[in-house]
Amino acid sequence: MPIYLDNAATTKPAPAVIEAITEALSRHYGNPSSLHRMGLEAQLMVDDARKTIAGALGTEKDCILFTSGATESSNLALRSAAAVYGRRKKHIITSAVEHASVRSTIDALEQQGYTVTRVKPDENGVFQAKDFLDAVTPDTFLVSVMLAENETGRILPVQKLFRMLQKKYPDIIRHCDVVQAFMKLPVSVSDLPADLLSMSAHKIHGPKGCGALYIRKGIRMQSIVTGGKQEKGIRPGTEASPLIAGFGAAVKLMQPTIAERYAYVSELRALLLEKLGELPYITLNSDPEGSPYIVNFSVKGIRSEIMLHFLEDEGIYVSSGSACSKGVQSGVLGAYNIPDAQADCALRVSFSEETTAAEIDALIAAIEKGQATLIHKK
């Protein structure tokens, strides 16, 4: 069996999720907007998933909007905020390590005339909430900062920052990409006072092609796509009800075990860090206090892609960074002042609750074999 350690890129769909999707495709295939019984059945299925996801966040179901994925959720959040709240004010604050879906969208807004402050971590690679707050100007209308960074697993001080913003600058829109945190770390709208949250189903054993956007009550939205009245007209188009049903099933499965899975994965991470620490050619790029689900490290002298494919030949699947970067450095490691030579050799290992200690042992053995083989070839 292959050893799959690329769960930050995507996860294996759970049996309950596949069952929910199959049921929706085979029995409840009506259009949720249709007025007959089959349409109602599909609509009830969508409503159930909406209620489930809202409950997991501690909010009401009317605050959940379904999309095709977190990329669309973030695009909708940022572009809508700019259209509605950025008419007079033109300043955006974000971090220097955002996922491409946020980073590229803000880059596009900058090209349209908005000004952007990209806050970097301190000399120790740690983000300080105060640095974001100090960047606020009278022209600031939007702050977008992710919770769990997807390449190294570092946790950004979003909770502290958003509370400070809420108290001092309540009119500034607060958006957070919680893709690598939702159903892995505790995430609730009471603890994380965001106006907008982007989520994805396929990172939590759900289907690809489905995501959600939490929209706090009172936040005005403007559609970036024109069409019908689905999703309050904010995200028109027939809902992907089978995928939405799968998303709901994934949340129902994952929510009760967040603490249990966190503890288990933390043990796996500690084991991996211990074993990596015994190898003299390994440099850790992750923060030991970060998310236990992601570990990023470099194998000295061996480029990421070369080691990645060596491990693949050994039946072990890891990544060299964000899947959306398609093997090209995103600049995230550089933002942490990690030298280019070290970043060129970086690998990302990401766990799920299905990962075992035996798989960690196999990974370490394969890295040792790969280092000996590939260094010798050079």
N, C-alpha and C positions, 0 to 999 in steps of 0.2 A: 504493500500500500504506500502511496506517496505520502510524504510528510509535508503538510501544508502549513507554512508559517508566514503567510502574507494576508492575514485577516484584516489589516488596516486598509488594504486595497478592496477586498470584498470577502464575504463570508459564505460558507456553504449553506444553502437554504435548508431550514429545519423541516423534518417530515410534516409537522403540523402546518407549516406554511404552505408546503406543496399541496397538502390535502385541502386547505382553504382555497387556494388558487384553482385547483382542479374542480372543486365543488362549484365555484363561481362560474367557471368556464362551461361546465357541463350541465348545470341545473339552473343557475341564476344569471343567465346571460342576457337578460333584458337590459334596455337602456335605462339608467336610473332616472332620466327625465321623462320617460314615457308614463302616461297616466293609468295604464292598465296594471293588472296584478303582477305581471312579470317585471314591469318597471319598478313597481313598489318594492318587490322582493330585493331587487338589485340596490335600490335606494336605502332600504333598511340595512343591508349589508355594509354599505358605505358609511352610513350613520353609526353603526356599531363600531367600526374601525376608528372613526373620528372621536367617538366617545372614549374609546380605550386609550388612544394617544393623548387626548386631553386629560384624562384621569391620571395618566402617568406623569404628566407635567404639573398636575395640581391646578388645572384651569377648566374652563367650560368648553364644550365641544364646538361652539360657534367661533372660537378663537383659532381653530385648526383649519388650514387650507391645504388641500392636496395638490401636488405638482408632480412633474416627471422625475424629480430628484433634487438633491441639495443644490446642485448648480443652478437649476431654475429657481429654487427657493431664494437663494442669495441674490441672483440677478433681479428677481421681482422685488425683493426687500430693498436693495440699494437703489435701483433705478426708480422705483416708486417713491422712495424717500426723497430722492433728488427732485423728482417732478413736483411733489406736493410741498415739501418743506425746504427745498433748495432754490426757491424762486428769488428770494432776496438775499439769503445767506448762501455762501458758496464754499465753505471750508469743511473738509472731511478729515477725520483722524482715524488711523488704522495702525496695525502692527506691521513690522517688516517681514513677518513670517506667515502671512495668510495663505490659505489654499488658493490655487489658481482661480477658482470660481469667484472668489472675493477680490483677489489681487487684480485680475484682468478686468473685472467690472469697474473697479475704482480707477484703474488706469484709463479705461474708456471715458469715464466721467471727467477725469483730469483733462483729457484731450478736448472735451466739450467746454472747458473753461472753469471747471471747479479747481480749487487749490487743495492739495493733499499733504498732510503731515504723516510720515511713516515712522512711528516710534520704534527705536531699536532697543535691544536688551543692554544691560550694563556690562561692565568689563568681565563680570563673572557669568555672563550668559543668562541673567535673570531679568525679567521684565518687572518694572516697578509701576504700580498704579499711579503714583505721583507724577511720573513722567508723561503719562497720557493726560492727566488732569492739567498739568502745566502747559500742555500744548493747546488747550482750549482758548479761543479768541471770541470776541463778540460776533464774528462771522461764522462760527461753527454751528452746523445743524445736524451732523451725523457722526457717530463713533461706531466703528465696526471692528470688533476684536474677537478672535476665536477662543474657545475655552481650552481644548486639548489639541496641541499642535500635532499635525498628522505625520510628520517625518521623524521627530525625535520623541514625541510623547510628552514634551514639556507642558506644564500647566501654566496658563497665563492668569494674571490676577483680575479676572473679569468680574467675579463676584464683588470684590472690594471696590473696583473701579466703578462699576455700574451703580453701586449704592452711593458712592460719592457724587457721581453725576446726577443721580436722582434727587439728591438732597440740595446740591449747589446749582445745577443747571438742568432743571426738570424738562425744559423745552427741547433739549437735544435728544434726537432719536438714537436709541441704543440697539444695535444689531449684533448677534453672536452666532457664529457657526459652531454648533454643538455636535457635529457629525461623529467625531471620535469620542464623544463623551456620553451621548444619549444611550441609556440602557447599560452603560459600563461604569459611569460615575454617577453619583446622585445629582440629578438635574431637575429643578422645580422652579416655577416662576416666582415662588415666594422667596427662595434663597438667591435666585439669579434674576434680579428685577430688570429684565430685558423688554424692549418693545417688540422685537422681532427675533425669532430663533429659526435657524435652518437645520433640517434633519433629513436623514436618508435611510431607506429601508434595508438596502443590501449590505450595510455595515453591521446589521444585527440579525443576521440569518433570515432576512426577508428577501423579496425579489428586487432585481435591478429594474430601473425605470420608474421608480416610485419614491416620492419624498413628501415632505410636509413643511409648511411654514406656520409657525405660531405668530399670531398678530394680536397684540394686547388690545383690549377693548378701548375704543376711543382713538386709535391710530387710523388716520385716513390713508387709504391706498388708492393707487391708480394702476389699472391694468397696463401691461406692456404688450399685450396681444388683444386684438379685438375679435369679438365673436358673440356667442350666446350668453345665457344667464347662469351657467354652471359656476359653482364656487363663488356665489354672490357677484358674478360678473367680473371678478378680479382675475380669475384664471379660467377663461372660457374654453369650451371644448368638452366633449363627452368624457366623463370620468373613467379612468382605467380601473373599473370596479374589481376585476380579479386581482390586480396588483395591490390595490388598496386593501382588499380583504386579507391578502398575504401580509401586508405591513401590520395590520391590526393583530393578526395571529402571532406575528413575531414579538410584538410588544407584550401581548398576553403571556407568552412563554417566558420572556426575559425579565419582566419587571419583578416578579417575586424573588428572584435569585440574584439581584444586583450585588448585594453585600457578600453573599456566599461566593459568587464568581470572582469578585474583586479579591477576596482573601486567597482563593485558589491560584489565580493568575499571579498575585503578588509573590507567592511561594515559587512559582515557575521562574519569574523574573529574577528573584534572588539567587536561584540555582544557576541560571544562565550567567548572571553577573559574576558569581563566584568562579565559575569555570572559565569565563573569558578572562578574568583577572589573573589566571594562572598561565596565560599565553602572552609571552613578551612582545609579540608583534601586534597586539590588539590595543586600540585606543577607543575609549567610550565617548560617544557623542551625545548621549542622552543624559538627562538630569536624574540622579538616583531618586529624587523625590517626585518624579513625573508620573504619568499614567503607567501602571504596571503592564498595560496591554502592548506597549511599543518599546523596543530597544533598538537603538541605532549605534553602530560601532564601525570602526575602520580596520581593515586588515592591511597592515603596512606593506607598501610596494606592489600590491595587486589591485588593479582597477576593478571597480564594482562589477561591471558587466562581465568581466572574465571570471571572477569568483562566482557570480550569480549563476552563470551557465555551467560551471564546474559542479556546483551544488545541485543544479537541476539534473545533471547526468547521474548524480548519486541519489536521485529521487527526492530531493529536498527543495522546496519552493520558498524563496525569500524575495525581497525586492531591493532596489537601490535607492528608493525614495518614493515620492508620491506617484501613484499610477498615472495620474493626469499629466505628469511631466514626460511620460513616454521615454524614460531613460536619460533625459536631458536635465542637468542640474537646475533646480528651481531657484537657487540663491538662498534658501532657508539656512543651510549650514553656514554659509558665508556670513549671514546676519549675526550668527553667534560667534563670529571671529574665528571660525574653524578654518585653517589654511586650506587652500585649493587642493594641494597634494593629498591631504587627509580626506577632504570631501570627495575626491575622485575615487577613493577606496572604500566609501561608506556602503554599508548594508543595513537594511531595516528588517528586523524580525518582529512579527506581530502575532499575538496569541489569541486563542479563543478558549472557552471552557473545555473544548475537546483536545487541546494540546496536552501532551503527557511529558513526564520527566524523562521517559525513555527516548522521546523525540529530541529533547534537549541534548541528551548524551550523544545521539546520532548526529546532530548538527555539529557539536564540538568535534567529534571524530572526523567528520567530513571537512571541517575547516582546517584541522591539522593536516589532513591528507592533502587538501587543496593547496595549502601554503607550501608544503614540502615539494609538491609536484610542480606548481606553477613558478615558484621562485627558482627551482632547478632549471626549468625550461628557459627562463630569462637569461 
